[in-house]
Amino acid sequence: MVTLLRRGGRQRKLQSTAEHVVAALRAEQLAARPVVVGAYAASTTALVAVIAALSAQVNVFWVSRWVSLLAGTRTLRSI
């Protein structure tokens, strides 16, 4: 954690700050209500599906773009 603080530009009280951050991360967190957890799960699932669909469409676009660019080039065999 001290290394991460240094990389982040911290220069003073590195050890005590690192201990404080680690203690806060290990402390018990507030639990969300089950309805909220379900809503976040549904939202995350939908967003992952959207990102996957966009990624597939971008891949199709670039493949078709490269195919059209390469279709106009000549090879040694076609000369």
Backbone torsions as a table, in degrees:
resi	resn	phi	psi	omega
1	MET	NA	-35.6	178.9
2	VAL	-62.1	-40.2	178.6
3	THR	-62.7	-41.8	178.5
4	LEU	-64.0	-39.6	177.7
5	LEU	-64.1	-39.8	177.6
6	ARG	-63.3	-44.3	179.2
7	ARG	-63.0	-29.7	178.2
8	GLY	-79.6	-2.6	176.2
9	GLY	99.3	3.4	178.6
10	ARG	-73.2	144.6	-179.1
11	GLN	-128.7	-23.0	-175.3
12	ARG	-114.2	149.3	175.2
13	LYS	50.4	46.1	-176.0
14	LEU	-64.7	-46.3	-175.7
15	GLN	-65.8	-46.1	-178.8
16	SER	-68.0	-36.7	177.2
17	THR	-66.2	-41.2	178.6
18	ALA	-62.6	-43.0	178.6
19	GLU	-63.2	-40.4	179.6
20	HIS	-64.7	-42.9	-179.9
21	VAL	-65.5	-44.6	-179.8
22	VAL	-63.7	-41.8	178.4
23	ALA	-63.1	-39.7	178.6
24	ALA	-66.5	-38.9	179.5
25	LEU	-69.5	-30.5	-179.4
26	ARG	-86.6	-11.1	-179.3
27	ALA	-70.3	157.1	179.0
28	GLU	-65.7	135.4	-178.4
29	GLN	-100.1	159.3	175.9
30	LEU	-69.5	139.2	178.9
31	ALA	-91.2	143.2	177.2
32	ALA	-85.5	154.5	177.0
33	ARG	-67.0	149.7	-178.6
34	PRO	-57.3	-34.9	178.6
35	VAL	-64.3	-40.2	179.8
36	VAL	-68.1	-40.5	178.6
37	VAL	-61.2	-44.1	178.1
38	GLY	-62.9	-39.0	179.3
39	ALA	-66.7	-43.1	177.5
40	TYR	-63.9	-38.9	179.3
41	ALA	-63.6	-44.4	179.1
42	ALA	-64.5	-41.9	179.6
43	SER	-63.9	-44.0	-179.6
44	THR	-65.1	-42.5	178.4
45	THR	-60.6	-43.5	179.4
46	ALA	-65.2	-42.4	179.9
47	LEU	-65.9	-38.0	177.0
48	VAL	-63.9	-39.4	177.7
49	ALA	-64.7	-39.6	178.4
50	VAL	-65.0	-44.7	-179.9
51	ILE	-63.9	-40.5	178.4
52	ALA	-64.2	-41.6	178.9
53	ALA	-65.3	-42.9	177.9
54	LEU	-62.9	-41.2	179.2
55	SER	-62.6	-42.6	178.5
56	ALA	-63.9	-41.1	179.8
57	GLN	-66.4	-38.8	177.6
58	VAL	-64.7	-41.5	178.1
59	ASN	-62.6	-43.1	177.9
60	VAL	-62.1	-42.7	179.0
61	PHE	-58.9	-50.4	-176.2
62	TRP	-67.5	-36.7	177.2
63	VAL	-63.8	-45.9	179.3
64	SER	-65.0	-34.9	178.2
65	ARG	-64.3	-45.8	179.8
66	TRP	-66.5	-38.6	179.0
67	VAL	-63.4	-43.1	179.7
68	SER	-67.8	-34.7	177.4
69	LEU	-69.5	-40.9	-178.5
70	LEU	-75.5	-22.9	179.9
71	ALA	-65.2	-28.2	-179.3
72	GLY	-87.1	-3.5	-178.9
73	THR	-92.4	155.4	178.4
74	ARG	-103.7	146.2	173.6
75	THR	-106.9	171.4	179.2
76	LEU	-63.2	-32.6	-179.2
77	ARG	-72.3	-24.6	-177.4
78	SER	-86.9	-3.6	-178.4
79	ILE	-86.4	NA	NA
